[in-house]
Amino acid sequence: MNAMKMKLALSLLVVLAYGPGLAVAAPVLGADLATFAVLGAAGVTNVPPSTIGGNLGSAPNASVGGGYVFSSGSLQANTALAQNAQLQLDAAILAVNANGPGTSIGSSLDLYQASQGGSIAPGTYTVSSDSVANLIGNLHLDGGGDSTAVWNFLFTSGLVTSTTSNVFVQDVGSGNNVGIYWTVASAATLNGPTFVGNVLARDLISSDGNLTMTCGRLLSATGQVTLIQDSISITGCLNTSGGFDQGNVAGGGGGNGGGGTVPEPATLAMVFIGLWGLAATRARRAALSASKE
């Protein structure tokens, strides 16, 4: 069995372990992935200084740049840890998406929040990505007193926030098991001053500079992460586990978004199709790299 087939087989096992209702509860982010604040596949670039709380790395591209100030963690340039984290990222994206579609809320988080009285409850939400910005103002995620609240935001294409946008989490009790996940089918562009949660994007992740994430991660499955004097940390999360990863099955929180349901057979089929797609993309990248050597 070649390396790519082995990786696919391992990913399938991880998905079976992580999928809601399929096996025992498991962390959404694998142990290696959970140590990263920033992880790219095609490299990480930086306009210094950027402050990082957690590991920063890239695999298979070993280019991670410099000019970082680490409050914790270290550089991981195509190390075994970064390689394992990329495998776990594939599984995490599929596990979170398996909770969908949940509630379809259109392309504007602002408009949906207004329709709900000014905040969004825990749950799973599918966001279409046909607008210039999915978030313009302040987004309030209200846990309703639930310290195990989970929000899954599934973007069908890209995620774009404006320069006036912020994300706040409120009323989550001790917050010991809060989870916030943003799966993005293409690129994520975070232009606001603040953001929180785990950004799990297929392609490029970037900002217009000076982005602050006191509790969250920037994780790209096939693309690059571009930093411009940003501050990204998994350590400033109320009393929660690092980076708002709640350490349980995706969608475990309550709310009106439809999270935590057992996937239908068609959903499971899409999970496996998606995994094959990710494996094929990685295989093509590896082949291109080999042909250039």
N, C-alpha and C positions, 0 to 999 in steps of 0.2 A: 504494500500500500504506500503510495507516494505521500509527501508531506501535506499536500493540499487535501487529499482524500482523508488523511488522518485528522486534519484540522476540522474538516466538515463533520466527520463522525463524532469528534469530541463536542462540537457545537450542538449537534443534535441531542446528545446526552444532556448537555447543560440546559437546553430548552425544555426538555422533558422534566428536568428537576425544577426549573423556575416557573414553568407555565402554571397559572392559577388553576387550582382544582385538579392538577394532573399528578402531583406528588406532594411530599411533605413541604412545608413552608421553607423557603430559602431566600436569602438576601437577593434583591433585584440586581445589585452590583456585586460581582464576585469579589473575593478577598483582595486580589491583586488590583483590580480596577478601582476599588474603593479607596486605594491609597493615592490616586491621582487627582489633582486639581485641574490639570491640563493634559490632554492626550491627543496627539494627531496621528494620522497614518502617513501623510505625505510631507510631514515636517511641521515644525513650529518656528515662526518668525517673531521678532520682537523689536520694537522701538523702545529702548530703555529710558528710565528704569520701570520694570514691572515687578510687583510684589506677589509672591506665590506662597500659599500655605498648603503644602502637600507636594506630592511628586509632580514633575513636569517631564514629559517625554514624548517620543514618537517611534512608531514601528509600522512597516519595515524601513521607512526612510529614517536615517539616523540624525538628520539635521535638526537641531533644537535651538540654535542661536545662542545668545548670551545676554548679559545685562539684567539678570534677575536678582532680586533680593528675596531669599527664602526665609520665611518665618518658621517653616518646617518642611521636611521632604528634601528632595535632591533631583538633579538631572538624570534622566533615564533615556539615553540615546540608543535605541534599538537593543536594549538589554532584554534578558529573559523575562524580567518583570513586565516590561512594556509589551513584549510580544504576547504574553499570557493575558495582559489587560485588554489587548485588542480582541482576542478571542472572546473574552467575557463581555466586551462591549457589543459584539454581534448578538450574543445571547440576550443581553439586557434589552436591546432595542426590540427584539422579537417578543420578549416576555411582556414588555409594557404595551406594545401594539396589540398583543393578543387580548387585551382588555376591551378593545374597541368593538364597534365605533362609539359606544356610549351615546352622549348627547351631541348632535351636530349643531354648532353654534354660528355657522357662517364664517366670515373672514375677520370680523372685528371683535376683539376681546372687550374693547370699550363699550360697544353697543350691547353685547350680551350682559356685561356687568350691570349696565344701567337697567336692563330689563329685569334683573334679579334683585333690585333694590340697593345696588351699590357695592356688592361683593359677590364672590363666586365660592360656592360650597365645595367640599371635597367630592371627587368623582372623576369620571373619564369623559373627555370632551374631544371631539374631532373638529379641527379648525381648517377650513378651506383657505387657501393662500393666494387669493386672486386680487388682493389690495396692495397698495404701496406699503402700508404699515399695518401690521396686525394689532399693534398697541401704540396709542398716542399719549394717553394720560397715565394716571396712577391705577395700578391693578391691585385690588385687595382680595387676598385669599383668606376666607374666614372659616376656621375649623369648627365653629360652633361648640367650643369647649372640648373637642375631641383631641387627645394627645396622640392618637394613632391616625390622624387625618392624612389622606393620600389624594393628590391631584395628578392625573395623567392628562397631558395635553398632546394630542396627536395631530401633527401638521401634515397635510397631504402634499405639500410642496415646501416652500421656504417659510422661515420665520423672520420677520422684520419688526424692530421696535424703533420708535422715533427718539429724537434727542430730548424730548420732554417726558419720557416714560420712566416709571419706576414700578417695582413689584414689592408688595408688602405682605407679610404673613401675620395673622392676628387670631387670638382666641383659640390657641391650641393647647391650653393647659401647660403641663410640663414640657410638652413638645418632644418627649423622649422617642417617639416612633413616627414622626412626621415624614412623609415622602412627597417630593415634588419632581415630576419628570416631564421633560419637553422633548418628544421625539420628532425629528425634523427630516422629512423625506429628501430634502436637498440641502441648501445652505441656510445658515443662521447668521443674521446680522443684527447685533445688539448695540444700538446707538444711544440708549438712555444712560443716565448716570448710574442706576443700580438695577440689579437683577438677582434672582435667587433660584435655586434648584439645579437639577442635573440636566444639562443640555446635551442630548444624544443625537447628533446630526450625522447624516450620511456624507455630506460634503463639507465645504469650507465653513469655518466659524470665524467671524471677525467683528470688530467694533470700530467706531470712529475715534476711539481713544478715551482714556480715563474712566473706563468701566470699573465699577466696584461690585464684586460678588463676595460678600462676607460669608456666605453659606451656599456653595454650589460648585459645579464643575463644568468645564468645556471639553467635550469628548467628541472627536470626529472619527467615524469608522473608515472612511476612504480618502478624506481630504486633509487640508492643512488648517492649522489654527494660527491666526494672525493677532498678535498682541501689540497694543500701542499704549504704553504707560498705564497698564491696567493693574487691578488688584483682585486676584482670584484666590479664594481660600475655602477649604472644607472644614475649618475649625471654629468659625464664629457663628454657630447655629443654636442660639438659645441653649437649651440643654439636650438638643437632639444628637443622634448619631451623625457622624461627619457628613456634611454636604447634603442634608435633607434626604438621605437614603434611609428609609424607615426600617430596614433589616427584616422585611417580611415579604410575602408575595405581593406583586404589583396589584394595585387596586384594593388593598386590604381595608382602606378607610371607608367611612360611610359617606352619605351625601346623595344628591339627586342626579349625579352624572352617570350612574350605571356601572360603577367600578366593581370589581370583585366577582364577576360572573364567570361560570365555567364556559370555556370556548366551545362553540358548536363545531361539528366535523369540518364544515367549510372554513371556519377560522383556523383550525389546526392545519388544514391544507395550505392556507395562505402563509402560515408560519413557516412551513417547510419550504414552500416556493421562495419565500423571501430569503431564507437561509441559503438556498442554492444560488440565488442571485448575488448575495454578498460574497459567497465563495467564488463564483465565477468572476466577479469584479476583481477580487484579490488575485486570482490566477492570471487574469489578463495583465494586471499591473506587474506581477512577478515576471511574466514572459517578456514584457516590454523592457524591464530593467535588465534582464539577462541578455537580450538582443543587443543592448547598447554597450555591454561590457566587452 
